[in-house]
Amino acid sequence: MNETETRPEGEPAIRTVAMPADTNPNGDIFGGWLMAQMDLAGGVTAWRRAGGRTATVAVDSMTFHRPVKVGDEVSIYTRVVGIGRSSIRIFVEAWRRSRQGEMSKVTSATFIFVAIGPDGRPRPVDPA
């Protein structure tokens, strides 16, 4: 692990393995694939916190620090950082573990989700 990086606390919201079908012509994993995995992990956390359906409405800036290679284990960590009337802000970090066991942070971003009621409209989130 890079000594300037601190591994996130807790367990990852999701963990997966990067596969050949997820690569660009250079053999690196597509950034869009990684962002989708981050959205899935954030959605799991948002659903749990909201107690039901949520929808992604925004993603703060994202910078890719390192590539993800085929065969890397990708772990996505999440942390709720804010609750609004109907929104949930979730900080999401993506980490890779190479087959040699080296761990490094790949990217991070804040995802904003809105709780959705049965009528398909925003609903309040319990602030507690």
Sine and cosine of phi, psi and omega as CSV:
sin_phi,cos_phi,sin_psi,cos_psi,sin_omega,cos_omega
0.00,0.00,0.64,-0.77,0.05,-1.00
-0.88,0.47,0.75,-0.66,-0.11,-0.99
-0.92,0.38,-0.26,0.96,0.04,-1.00
-1.00,0.04,-0.06,1.00,-0.02,-1.00
-0.96,-0.29,0.63,-0.77,0.08,-1.00
-0.92,-0.38,0.82,-0.57,0.00,-1.00
-0.88,0.47,0.67,-0.74,0.00,-1.00
-0.88,0.47,0.46,-0.89,0.06,-1.00
-0.98,0.20,0.37,-0.93,0.09,-1.00
0.99,0.13,-0.16,-0.99,0.00,-1.00
-0.99,-0.15,0.47,-0.88,0.05,-1.00
-0.93,0.37,0.51,-0.86,0.07,-1.00
-0.93,0.36,-0.61,0.79,0.11,-0.99
-0.57,-0.82,0.36,-0.93,0.07,-1.00
-0.63,-0.78,0.67,-0.74,-0.01,-1.00
-0.52,-0.85,0.11,-0.99,0.03,-1.00
-0.89,-0.46,0.75,-0.66,0.03,-1.00
-0.95,0.32,0.78,-0.63,-0.10,-1.00
-0.91,-0.41,0.32,-0.95,-0.03,-1.00
-0.83,0.56,-0.55,0.84,-0.02,-1.00
-0.92,0.40,-0.23,0.97,-0.05,-1.00
-0.99,-0.13,0.24,0.97,-0.11,-0.99
-0.99,-0.17,0.36,-0.93,0.17,-0.99
-1.00,-0.03,0.02,-1.00,-0.03,-1.00
-0.88,0.48,-0.30,0.95,0.02,-1.00
-1.00,0.04,-0.07,1.00,0.00,-1.00
1.00,0.03,0.06,1.00,0.09,-1.00
-1.00,-0.01,0.42,-0.91,0.03,-1.00
-0.95,0.31,0.69,-0.72,0.03,-1.00
-0.85,0.52,0.68,-0.73,0.08,-1.00
-0.87,0.49,-0.57,0.82,0.02,-1.00
-0.90,0.44,-0.59,0.81,0.05,-1.00
-0.90,0.44,-0.70,0.71,-0.01,-1.00
-0.90,0.43,-0.67,0.74,0.02,-1.00
-0.89,0.46,-0.62,0.78,0.04,-1.00
-0.89,0.45,-0.65,0.76,0.03,-1.00
-0.90,0.43,-0.63,0.78,0.03,-1.00
-0.91,0.41,-0.63,0.78,0.03,-1.00
-0.91,0.41,-0.65,0.76,0.06,-1.00
-0.87,0.49,-0.73,0.68,-0.01,-1.00
-0.90,0.44,-0.70,0.71,0.04,-1.00
-0.88,0.47,-0.62,0.79,0.03,-1.00
-0.90,0.44,-0.61,0.79,0.06,-1.00
-0.88,0.47,-0.73,0.68,-0.01,-1.00
-0.92,0.40,-0.67,0.74,0.01,-1.00
-0.89,0.46,-0.69,0.72,0.00,-1.00
-0.87,0.49,-0.70,0.72,0.01,-1.00
-0.89,0.46,-0.71,0.71,-0.04,-1.00
-0.93,0.36,-0.62,0.78,-0.03,-1.00
-0.99,0.13,-0.28,0.96,-0.04,-1.00
0.95,0.31,0.56,0.83,0.02,-1.00
0.37,-0.93,-0.31,-0.95,-0.12,-0.99
-0.84,0.54,0.66,-0.75,0.10,-0.99
-0.67,-0.75,0.27,-0.96,0.07,-1.00
-0.71,-0.71,0.63,-0.78,0.08,-1.00
-0.96,0.29,0.77,-0.64,0.03,-1.00
-0.88,-0.47,-0.33,0.94,0.00,-1.00
-0.29,-0.96,0.38,-0.92,0.11,-0.99
-0.70,-0.72,0.81,-0.58,0.08,-1.00
-0.94,0.34,0.13,-0.99,-0.09,-1.00
-0.79,0.62,0.53,-0.85,-0.03,-1.00
-0.71,-0.70,0.77,-0.64,0.07,-1.00
-0.84,-0.54,0.75,-0.66,0.02,-1.00
-1.00,0.00,0.88,-0.48,-0.07,-1.00
-1.00,-0.01,-0.55,0.84,-0.05,-1.00
-0.59,-0.81,0.47,-0.88,0.06,-1.00
-0.98,0.21,0.39,-0.92,0.15,-0.99
-0.95,-0.31,0.73,-0.69,-0.04,-1.00
-0.96,-0.29,0.36,-0.93,0.08,-1.00
-0.83,0.56,0.72,-0.69,0.00,-1.00
1.00,-0.04,-0.24,0.97,0.06,-1.00
-0.92,0.39,0.62,-0.79,0.15,-0.99
-1.00,0.09,0.79,-0.61,-0.02,-1.00
-0.93,-0.36,0.84,-0.54,0.02,-1.00
-0.90,-0.43,0.75,-0.66,-0.03,-1.00
-0.91,-0.41,0.88,-0.48,-0.01,-1.00
-0.97,-0.23,0.61,-0.80,-0.02,-1.00
-0.75,-0.66,0.45,-0.89,0.05,-1.00
-0.48,-0.88,0.81,-0.59,0.07,-1.00
-0.93,0.36,0.80,-0.59,-0.02,-1.00
-0.88,-0.47,-0.10,0.99,0.02,-1.00
-0.16,-0.99,0.55,-0.83,0.05,-1.00
-0.80,-0.61,0.79,-0.61,0.12,-0.99
-0.96,-0.27,-0.28,-0.96,0.01,-1.00
-0.87,0.49,-0.75,0.66,0.02,-1.00
-0.80,-0.60,0.04,1.00,-0.09,-1.00
-0.94,-0.35,0.39,-0.92,0.05,-1.00
-0.73,-0.68,0.82,-0.57,0.06,-1.00
-0.99,-0.15,0.80,-0.60,-0.06,-1.00
-0.79,-0.61,0.83,-0.55,0.08,-1.00
-0.99,0.12,0.78,-0.62,-0.09,-1.00
-0.82,-0.58,0.77,-0.64,0.05,-1.00
-0.85,-0.52,0.68,-0.73,0.08,-1.00
-0.94,-0.33,0.77,-0.64,0.02,-1.00
-0.83,-0.55,0.55,-0.83,0.06,-1.00
-0.89,-0.46,0.55,-0.83,0.14,-0.99
-0.83,-0.56,0.88,-0.47,0.01,-1.00
-0.95,0.30,0.17,-0.98,0.04,-1.00
-0.91,0.42,-0.32,0.95,0.05,-1.00
-1.00,0.07,-0.08,1.00,0.05,-1.00
1.00,-0.08,-0.01,1.00,0.01,-1.00
-0.95,0.31,0.78,-0.63,0.05,-1.00
-0.95,-0.31,0.66,-0.75,0.08,-1.00
-0.44,-0.90,0.52,-0.86,0.05,-1.00
-0.97,0.26,0.70,-0.71,-0.03,-1.00
-0.99,-0.15,-0.73,0.69,-0.02,-1.00
-0.25,-0.97,0.20,-0.98,0.10,-0.99
-0.46,-0.89,0.36,-0.93,0.04,-1.00
-0.25,-0.97,0.29,-0.96,0.13,-0.99
-0.97,-0.24,0.82,-0.57,0.03,-1.00
-0.98,-0.22,0.66,-0.75,0.04,-1.00
-0.93,-0.38,0.81,-0.59,0.01,-1.00
-0.89,-0.46,0.46,-0.89,0.09,-1.00
-0.86,-0.50,0.71,-0.71,0.07,-1.00
-0.95,0.31,0.69,-0.73,-0.06,-1.00
-0.89,-0.46,0.75,-0.66,0.03,-1.00
-1.00,0.07,0.03,-1.00,-0.02,-1.00
-0.88,0.48,-0.40,0.92,0.01,-1.00
-1.00,0.08,0.03,1.00,0.01,-1.00
0.99,0.13,0.12,0.99,-0.02,-1.00
-0.96,-0.29,0.36,-0.93,0.03,-1.00
-0.83,0.56,0.59,-0.80,0.06,-1.00
-0.77,-0.64,0.39,-0.92,-0.01,-1.00
-0.91,0.43,0.51,-0.86,0.11,-0.99
-0.94,-0.34,0.71,-0.71,0.04,-1.00
-0.87,0.49,0.84,-0.54,-0.05,-1.00
-0.95,0.31,-0.24,0.97,-0.06,-1.00
-0.97,0.25,0.00,0.00,0.00,0.00
